[in-house]
């Protein structure tokens, strides 16, 4: 089963609070990591939360800890893949093609943008 959203994809947040109210709706970012077991994705610059890190020391003696701002995972249903041609969010479909690889013919699923019909 092919995934609709993969690492490295450009996605847009389609739900939540508007940007003028301090939310992330409408923002676009690159997928850094996918968590298929919990249906969540980590998106660059989206859903940033403050994390309190306990103070400690590294091997060289530099102090660590304090308050960091990091990205938190967001549910995959709250993001949509960005169409490469129109730069707008689109749904994802699949097209099955026959591919010849090392003399072996097999079926390959190709991701397709529903809005434009272009390959992703």
Buried (B, 14 or more C-beta within 10 A) or exposed (E): EEEBBEEEBBBBBEEBEEEEEEBBBEBBBBBBEBEEEEEBBBBBEBBEEEEEEEEEEEEEEEEEEEEEEEBEBBEBEBBBBBBEEEEEBBEBEEEEEEEEEEEEEEEEEEBBBEEBEEEB
